[in-house]
Amino acid sequence: MRYTIRPLDASTWAAFAELAARNNGVYGGCWCMAYHLEVSRTDAAQNRAGKERRVRGGRAHAALVFDDYGTAQGWCQYGSPEELPGIKHRREYEKDAPPHPDWRITCFFVDKRHRGQGIARAALEGALDQIAHLGGGLVEAISEVTTCREAQGRFLFSATVELFEQNGFTRVRKVGKHAWIVSRVIESAPSIGQPVSSPPVPEQRPDLLDAAKRAERPFPRASAGPAGSAPAMHSGGSVRAPAQPIGDAL
């Protein structure tokens, strides 16, 4: 199966909300607010409203995974440390904090009827692509090692260390019994739709052309420099990366 990845923004809020509502608000009403400052531990409606305000205000980011029918089936949430200040295993993390990241990947969610079909992998790949188009930088996550053990699903909302390593992340430091900080630097990519420009060729003056001909040598034409890269787009705080198909996991 092939999936389409779209950014979470005002245009995809309804699809996100339908997926969350279909799954009891996610973990009983979290609405993917646990890493934001204004999360409520008891009021699902408050979390839903808070998430919608953030999305419509460009203060929440995620890569949404859509199936062939255009239905959202999962996501990977990411954002700046200011947007997502919550840290898993904070006490151990702060004992020897790593370099300050530009981005954090905090949580994944996949519809309960579509797990084990590569959606989390597609969501992570989509999130990294969106981060690249937002300027790239150091990306950090805290995830769980699952090799040689059977991990319960409730501990895997931050995916697995193995999945991150398959996508170029390296282990930084252990912060829990099975939890590791992992990180990767993502290179900046030009936003799709932005023109890539080259330096203009100087105007050719006729007097210089004549002089060159008289000297029986070719006119020294200006060489174009390397193509410049357009800056990443960030309009109103929402991600402007294009939808893109990503293959299922093997």
C-alpha positions in Angstrom: 0.0 0.0 0.0 1.1 3.5 -0.7 0.3 6.4 1.6 0.1 10.2 1.1 1.6 12.5 3.6 0.2 15.9 4.3 1.0 18.5 7.0 -1.3 19.1 9.9 -2.8 22.6 9.3 -6.2 24.2 9.0 -6.9 22.4 5.8 -6.3 19.0 7.3 -7.7 19.6 10.8 -11.0 17.9 10.0 -9.2 14.7 9.0 -7.0 14.8 12.1 -10.1 15.4 14.3 -12.0 12.5 12.7 -9.0 10.1 13.3 -8.7 11.2 17.0 -12.4 11.0 17.6 -12.5 7.6 16.0 -10.0 6.5 18.6 -11.6 7.9 21.7 -9.7 11.2 21.6 -6.4 9.2 21.7 -5.4 7.6 24.9 -8.7 8.5 26.5 -8.7 12.2 25.5 -5.2 13.4 25.1 -5.8 14.8 21.5 -2.0 14.8 21.1 -1.7 17.6 23.7 0.6 15.9 26.2 3.7 17.7 25.2 2.1 21.2 25.0 2.0 23.5 28.0 -1.8 23.7 28.2 -2.6 20.0 28.3 -5.5 18.9 30.6 -5.2 15.5 32.3 -8.9 15.3 32.9 -10.8 17.3 30.2 -10.8 15.8 26.7 -13.0 18.6 25.3 -10.5 21.1 26.6 -7.7 19.2 24.9 -9.6 19.1 21.6 -10.3 22.8 21.7 -6.7 23.6 22.6 -5.3 21.4 19.8 -7.6 23.1 17.2 -6.5 26.5 18.4 -2.9 25.6 18.0 -3.4 24.0 14.6 -5.4 27.0 13.2 -2.8 29.4 14.7 0.2 27.5 13.2 1.5 26.4 16.6 1.2 22.6 16.1 3.0 20.5 13.6 2.5 16.9 12.5 2.9 14.7 9.4 -0.5 13.1 8.7 -0.7 9.8 6.9 -3.6 9.3 4.5 -4.7 6.0 2.9 -5.9 5.5 -0.7 -9.4 6.6 0.3 -8.2 10.0 1.6 -8.7 9.0 5.3 -6.1 9.9 7.9 -4.8 6.8 9.6 -1.9 8.1 11.7 0.5 10.9 12.4 4.0 11.9 13.7 4.0 15.0 15.8 7.1 17.4 15.8 7.8 20.9 16.6 10.3 23.3 18.2 11.3 22.9 21.9 9.2 26.0 22.6 6.2 24.5 20.9 6.7 21.1 22.6 8.4 21.8 26.0 7.4 18.5 27.5 10.3 16.0 27.8 10.0 12.3 28.5 12.3 11.3 31.5 13.0 14.9 32.1 14.9 14.4 35.4 17.5 12.1 33.8 17.5 14.1 30.6 18.5 17.3 32.4 21.4 15.6 34.4 23.5 15.9 31.2 21.4 17.7 28.6 22.4 17.2 25.0 22.8 20.2 22.6 19.6 22.2 22.3 17.7 20.8 19.4 15.9 22.8 16.6 13.1 20.3 16.5 11.6 17.5 18.7 9.7 14.5 17.6 7.5 13.6 20.5 4.8 11.1 19.6 3.2 8.9 17.0 -0.4 7.6 16.7 -1.8 5.0 14.3 -5.5 3.9 14.1 -6.0 0.7 16.0 -7.2 -1.2 12.9 -4.2 -0.1 10.8 -1.2 -0.9 13.0 1.6 -3.0 11.7 1.2 -1.7 8.1 4.1 0.8 8.0 2.1 3.9 8.9 4.5 5.0 11.7 7.4 4.6 9.3 5.7 6.7 6.6 4.8 9.3 9.3 8.4 9.7 10.4 9.7 10.0 6.9 7.0 12.6 6.2 7.9 14.6 9.3 11.6 14.6 8.4 10.7 15.8 4.9 8.6 18.6 6.3 11.3 19.6 8.7 13.8 19.8 5.8 11.4 22.2 4.0 11.1 24.3 7.1 14.9 24.8 7.3 16.2 21.6 8.8 18.4 21.5 11.8 19.1 19.2 14.8 16.2 16.8 15.4 15.8 15.1 18.7 13.5 12.3 20.0 13.3 10.0 23.1 12.3 6.5 22.2 12.3 2.9 23.4 14.6 0.1 22.5 12.6 -3.0 21.6 15.3 -5.5 20.4 15.2 -8.7 22.4 12.1 -7.7 24.4 8.4 -7.6 23.9 7.4 -4.0 24.6 3.8 -3.0 25.5 2.1 -0.7 23.1 1.5 2.0 25.7 5.2 2.6 26.0 5.6 3.0 22.2 3.8 6.2 21.6 7.2 7.7 20.8 8.0 4.8 18.3 11.1 2.7 18.7 14.8 3.4 18.7 15.2 0.9 15.9 12.8 2.8 13.6 14.7 6.0 14.2 18.0 4.3 13.5 16.7 3.0 10.3 16.0 6.7 9.4 19.5 7.9 10.1 19.3 8.8 13.8 22.0 7.9 16.3 21.8 7.1 20.0 23.0 10.0 22.2 22.4 8.8 25.8 20.3 6.4 27.8 17.7 8.2 30.0 15.5 5.3 31.1 15.5 1.5 31.5 14.9 1.1 27.7 14.7 4.8 26.7 17.3 6.6 24.7 17.8 10.1 23.3 18.3 9.9 19.6 19.2 12.7 17.2 19.9 13.5 13.6 20.8 16.6 11.6 18.4 17.3 8.7 19.7 19.3 5.9 17.6 22.2 4.6 15.6 21.7 1.4 14.1 24.4 -0.8 10.4 24.6 -0.5 8.5 23.2 -3.5 7.2 25.9 -5.7 9.9 28.4 -4.9 12.0 29.3 -8.0 15.7 28.4 -7.9 17.6 31.3 -9.4 21.1 31.7 -10.8 23.2 34.9 -10.9 22.3 37.0 -14.0 24.7 37.1 -16.9 26.1 40.6 -17.3 25.0 42.5 -20.4 27.3 42.0 -23.3 28.6 45.4 -24.6 29.1 45.7 -28.4 32.4 47.6 -28.0 33.8 44.7 -26.0 32.5 42.2 -28.5 34.2 44.1 -31.4 37.5 44.3 -29.4 37.3 40.6 -28.8 36.7 39.8 -32.4 39.6 42.0 -33.4 41.9 40.1 -31.0 40.6 36.8 -32.6 39.7 35.4 -29.2 36.3 34.4 -27.9 34.4 36.9 -25.8 34.8 36.0 -22.1 31.3 34.9 -21.2 30.3 35.1 -17.6 29.9 31.7 -16.0 26.8 31.0 -13.9 27.5 30.3 -10.3 25.9 27.5 -8.3 22.1 27.6 -8.2 20.9 29.4 -5.2 18.5 27.6 -2.8 15.2 29.2 -2.0 14.5 29.6 1.8 12.1 27.3 3.5 8.6 28.5 3.7 6.8 29.1 7.0 3.6 30.9 6.3 1.5 31.7 9.4 3.4 29.1 11.4 1.9 26.2 9.4 3.9 23.7 7.4 3.8 24.2 3.6 5.4 21.0 2.5 3.5 19.3 -0.4 1.7 16.0 -0.2 3.9 13.1 -1.2 3.4 9.4 -1.6 5.6 7.2 0.6 5.8 3.4 0.2 4.8 1.0 2.9 7.4 -0.6 5.2 8.8 -3.9 4.2 
